[in-house]
Amino acid sequence: RNVLVLMQFAGFVTVYGMRANLSVALVAMVNQTYANSASGTRVYVPECRLDGGNHTVDHTLEVRNDGPFKWDQDTQGLVLGAFFYGYLVTQLPGGWLAGHYGGKSVFGLGVFFTAIFTLLTPIAARTHVALLVAVRLMAGFGEGVTYPAATVLWSRWTSPAERSAYLVFSFTGGDFGAITSMPASGYLSSLKHVDEGWPLAFYVFGALGMLWFLVWVCIIHESPAEHPRIASWERDYIEEGIGDSQDKVVKVQYTQTLSEKKNFLSLFVPVPWLKILTSVPLWAVTVEGCAYSWGWYMFLTGLPSFFKEVLDFDIKKNGALTALPFIATLIVKNTSGYVSDRLQKHPSISRSVVRKGMTFLSFLFAATLLVPVGFLNCSQQNISVLLLTLSCGSLGLYAPTGSANSVDLSPRFAGVTMAIYNCFSNITGILVPTVIGLMTNN
C-alpha cells in the first residue's frame, strides 16, 4: 500500500505538472501587446507597475514583444480549455475500463499518453494554433482516465476505515504537481537562450512522465493477491479490512494461479446505470465537486495571468508566488484527511457529519477570504497574495469528502461513480478559462 500510494502520488505530480505548465508557459508564449490590442483593449502597463519604488498605477502606453504567438484573449482561453474537453470525454470510459480490466493498466497508460502529447506541444504550437488545441485535447484524453482508475485501485487495496487518508495523500500529488510545475515552468520559460525557454516546460515534464511510466509498470500490481512480494500479514490485513463490503468482489485467493486471478478480475459485473444515474446522493456530491472545481481551476488557470497583468510580477516571481496557494492546499488536504479518519472513529460522530461539516467549512472560508481581494489597491500586493493563498488553502478541507465519496457510495462501482463525479466537476475546467477571457477583454 505504501508503495502504491507513493507511486500514485508521483503519477498525479506528473500529470498535474503536464496540465498546469501551460498556464505559466503561456505568459512567455503570448505577445501580450497583440493579445490586448486584438481584444479591443488599450495597451497599458500592468495595473501595479512599480514607479520609483512606489506602488502606483502608471497608465503610460507600453508596447511589448514578449512572446512569439499573436493570440488574443479568446484564443488563449480556447488553448487553456482544450485539455478539459478531452479530459471530460474519457472519464466514463476510464471508469468502466478500470473496473473491467484493472486500474493499474488504465492509470499507467493514461499518464503515458499524456506525456507523449505534452512532448509534442511545442511542435504543435509552432505549427498552428489549431494543432496545439488538438494536442492539448489528446493530452486531456490521457489524463481523463487517471482519477477513476486510481479510485478502483484503492477499492482493492484499502478498507473503508483507512481509505480517506490514502486517497487524499495520493490525490494531493496533483497539488504538489501544481506547486512544483509552476515555479519550474516559470524558471524554464525564462531561459530564453535555450529554444526560447518556454518549450523546456513541456519537454521536462513530458520526459518525467515517460520515466514514471516505466517504474509503474515494473513495481505496481492490481491487487494484494497478485503481488508476488507482499507480506502475508499485510495481504490478510487488507482482505480482512475489506471484509463483507462490496469491495469483496475483487478479492482473489493468493493460492490461485496468475491465469485464474486474471480470469477472476476480468469477470464483467453489469453496471446498474439507471440506479447510478438516478442516485440523489451521487448528484449531491457532484454539485459539491463542481463548486470545488470552479474555485480550484480559477486559481490554477487564472492566477498566473492575474499576477502578471495586475500585480506586475515577472515570470520567475510569478511562478514562485503562484505555487504558494497550492502549498497551502497540499498541507490542508493531508491534515484534513488525517483529521477526517480520526473523527470517523469517534462513536458519536457519523461519517456523514464529518463529510458535510468539512465541506461547509471549506467553501465558507474559501469564499470569505477571496472577496476582499477585489477591494485591495496596489500598495497591498502582499495582502492580496496572502488572502489568495488562504482562500485556495481552505479548499483543501474538502479533500476527504471529494476523494472518498465515490467509494463511500459504491465501492464495487467506484470507477464509474468517480467518473461521473469527475466528469461534471471538470466541466468547470472548460468554463473557467472562457469566463476569465470574456471578463478580462476590457
N, C-alpha and C positions, 0 to 999 in steps of 0.2 A: 504493500500500500504506500509506503513512504517513497519508494522508487517511482511508482505511478504518479503520485501527487507532484513530485518534483519534475517529472518529465512533462506532465500536463501543464504545470506552471510555466516551464520553459517553452512549451509549444504555444501557449497563449501570449507569452512575452514576444515570441517571434511573429505571430500573425498580427498582433496589435501594432507591433513595430512597422510591419508592412502596410498596415491600414493607416496609421497616424502620420507616417513620414511625409506623405503628400501635403498635409496641412501646413507643415513648416517649409518644405521644399518649394511649395507653390509661391511663397513670398519671394524667393530668389528667382523663380522661373518667369514670373509675370512682369511685364513692363507696366508699372503702376501708372505712369503718366498716360499711357494709352488707355489703360483699363478705366481710369476715372473720366477722361475726356470722352471716350466712346459711350459711356453711360450718361452723357449729358451733364457731367459734374465738372465744375470749375476745379482746376488742379491746384490745391493749396498744399502747404506743408502739413505734416501730421498735426493733430489738434494740440498736442502738448510739446511742440518743438522748443527745446531749451534755448533761451536767448540771453547770453551773458551770465549764465548761472541761475537765472530766474525762470520759474515755471510759468511761462506766459504763452498766450496764443498768438502766434505770428502768422497773419494771413497773407504773407507775401507769396506770389506765384512761384512755384518751383517746378522746373521741368527735369524729369529724371529719365534715365535709360538704364534701369537696374535689372532688367531681365529680358531674355530673348523673345518671349512669346507675347504677342499682342492679343490678349484675351480680355474681353470686358467682364463685368461682374457676373452677368448671367452665364457666360461660358465657364467661368471659374466654378460657379455653383453646380453646373452640369458635370464638370470634371470631378468635383468632390463627391457628388451624389451618385455617380455611375456605379461605384463599388457596391453601394447598398441595393441597387436594383438586382444585381447578381446575387448578393448575399441573401436577399429575401427568397429568391426563386428556389434555392437548394435547401431551405430549412426543412420542409416536409419530406422531400426525398431523402435528405440526410438522416432524419429521424427513423424513417422506415428502413433504410439500408443498414443503419447501425443496429437496429433491433433484429434484423433478419440475418445479417452476415457478420455482425460483431463490430464493436466500437473501435477496436484497435486499427483495423484497416481503413475504415472510413475517416477517422480522425487524422491518421498519418497521411493519407493521400490528399486530404483537404489542405493540410499545411504544405505538402509538396507542390501541388498545382498553384497555390497562392504564391509560393516562392518563384516558380517558373515565370509567371506573368509579372511579378514585381521586377525581375531581372530584365524583362522586355520593355518596361515602362519608358526609359529614356529614349530608346529607338522609336517607340510609338509616338512619343511627344514630338520628336524632331521630324517625324514623317507627316503627321496630320493630326489635328485635334480629335477628329472622328475615330482614328485608330487608337488614340490614347483612351478615349471613352470606352472603346471595345475591350482594350486590355484591362482596364480597371473593372469592367463588368465581369470579365473572366476571372480575375483575382477574387472578386466577390463570390462567384460561383464556388471557388475552392474553399474559402473561409466559412461559407454558409453552413457547411456540414459539421463544423467542429464542436459547437455547443451541444447539439443533440447527441453526437457521438460520445462526447465526454460524459454526459449525463447517463447514458446507457452503461458505460464502463463503471461508473460509481454505483449504479444499482446492483452491480455484480461483485463489487469489491468492498462495500461497507454496509453496516447495519444502520437502521434509521436513527439510532441513538447518537451516532458519531458522524453522520453524513454531512451536517451543516459545515463543520469545521473543515473537512476535506474538500467539499465542493467550493467553499468560499476561498480557501487558500489556492486551489488550482485556478479558479476563475480570476483571482487577483493578479495572476500573471498578465492579464490584459492591462491592468493599471500600471504594473511595473514596465510593461512594454511601452506604454504611453510616456511614462516617466523617463525612460532611457532613450527612446527613439526621438523625442522632441529636441532635447539638447544635443544629442548626437547628430540628428539631421541638420540642426542649425549650424553646428560646427562644420560638418562635411560640406554643407552648401556654401559656407564662407570660403572654402578653398578654391577660389576662382581660377587658380593656376593649374588645377587638375581637372581638365574636361569641363570647365565652367563651374565645378563644385557640386551643383545640385544632383547630377546623376549618381554621385557616390552614395547618396542617401538610399537609393534603390538597389545599387549593386551590393552594398554591405549587408543590408537586411535580407535581401534575396539569398545571398550566399549562406547566411546563418540559418535560414530556413532549410536549405538543402542539407547542411551538416546535421541539423536536428533530426531530420527525417531518417538519416542513416542510423543514428543512435537509437531512435524509437523502434525501428524495425528489428533491431538486434536484441533489445532487452525487455520489451513490453509484451505481456501475454493477455489474452482475452478474459480469463477468469482465474481465480486461485487454483482451480482444479487442473488447469492447463499449464501452470507454471512449474517447470521441472526442478527449480531450486528453492521453492518456498518452504519454510519450516512447517512441519506438520501441525505444530501448535497454532501457528498463525492461520493456516488454512482452516483448521477446526474452529478457531475463534470467529473467523469471518462467517463461515457457514452456519454456526450456531446463532450468531447475531442476526443473520438474515431470517433464520427460523421459519416460521409459517407465514411470513409475509408474502406478498405477490412476487417478490424477488426470487422465491424458491424455484420458480420455473427455470431459472438459468443455472441452478446448482448441478454439478456433474461430479460423480464419484471419482476420486483420484486414481482408483484402480482400473478405470476404463482405459482402453487403448486410445491413442490420439485420433484414430479414424472414428471411433464411437463417439468421442467427445465432439468432433466436428459435426457429425451427423445430428447429434442431440441439439447443438447450438443452432443448426440450420433449420430446425423444425419451425414451420411458419404458424404462428398463432394469429388468427384473423383479428385485425384491429376493429374494435367496435366504434366505427366512425360516428354513427348517429348519436350514441351516448356521449362520446367525447365532445362533439360539436355543439351539443345542447346542454353541456355541463355549465351551470351558473358559476360555481367556484372557479372553473378554469377561465371563464371570461372576466371574472372579477380580478384575478391575479394578472391577467393580460392587460387590463386597463391600468393597473398599477405599473406594470412593466413599461407601458407607453409613456406614462408620466415620468418615470425614472429615466428612460432613454432619451426623452426630449432634453432634459437637463444635461445628461451626460454628453450627448452629441453637440449641444450648444457649446460646451466647454472644449470638446475635442476638435471641432472644425472651425469654431469662430474665434477662440481665444488668441491664436497667433496673429490673426488679422487685426483684432482689437488692440493688441499690444503694439503693433507696428503703426497702424493708421490713426490711432487715437492717442496712445501713451508714448509713441515715438521711441520704442526700444529697438536697438539694432538687432541683426539676425542672431548673434550669439546670445545676447541678453534675452532676447525673445524666447529662444529655445529653452534657456535655463529657467526663466520665470514661468513659462508655460508648464513646466514639469511640476511646479510646487503644488497646484491643486490636486494633481494625481498622486503625489506623495502622500498628501493628507488623506485622500480616498483610500489608498493602499493600507495605511495604518488603521483607519477607522474600520475598514472591511474586516481585516483579520481580527481586530479586537472584538468587533461585534459578533463575529462568527463564534468565537470562544464564549462570549457572554451569553449568546443565544442558547448554546448547548447546555451551559450551566443552569440557566433559568428553567429550561425544559425538564431538568432533573428534579426541580423543586416540586413536591407533591401538590401544592396548592396553585401552581401556575400551569395552565394548559399551553400546548404548542400554538394553538390559535391566538391566544392572548399575546404571546411573545411575538409572533409574526406580525400581527396587526399593530401592536404597540410600537415596534421598531420602524415599521413603515410610516406610521403617522409622524413620529419624531423626525425621521429622515426628511420627509417632504416639507414639514413645518420649518425646520431650521434652514434648509436649502433655500426656500423662497424668501424667508425673512431676511437672511443675510445678503441676498442678491439685490433686492430692491434699492437699498441706499447707494449702490454703485453708480446708478444713473444720475444722482444728485451731487456727486463729488466734482470738484474742479481740478485743474491741472497741478495745483500745489499739493494735492492729496493722492499722488500716484501710489505711494506705499500703502495707504489705507485701502485703495482700490484693489491692489494685489492681495492684501490680507483678507478682505471680505470675499473676494472671488475664491481664494484658497479654502476658507472656512465653509463657504457655500458648497463647493464641489466636494469637500471632505464629508459634509453632512450626508451626501447621497450614499456614502458607504454604509450607513446604518441600515439601508435597505438590502444589503447583500445577503444576509442569511435567509431572508424571505424570497428574494428573486432567484437565488441559486438552488434552493431546495424545494420550492413549491411544486415543481413538476413531478418530482419523485414522491413528495408527500401525497399528491393527489392520486397518482397511479404508478407505482414502481415498475410494474410489468410493461407499461406503455410510456415510460418516461421519455424515450426518444421522441415519440410523436407529440406528447403534450408540451415538451420543451420546444419542439419545432414550431408549434402553433404560437406559443407564448413569444418566442424569439422573433418569429416572422412579423407579427403585428407590432411588437415593440420596436423593431428596427426599421419600420416604415418611417419613423422619425429621422432616421439617418439620411433619408432622401429629402424629407420636408425641411429639416433644419437649415442645410446649406442654401436651399432655394429661397426660403423665407428670409434668411440673412441677406442674400443677394438682392432681393426685392426691397428690403427695408433700408439698405445702405447705398442704393443707387445715388441718392442725393445727400 
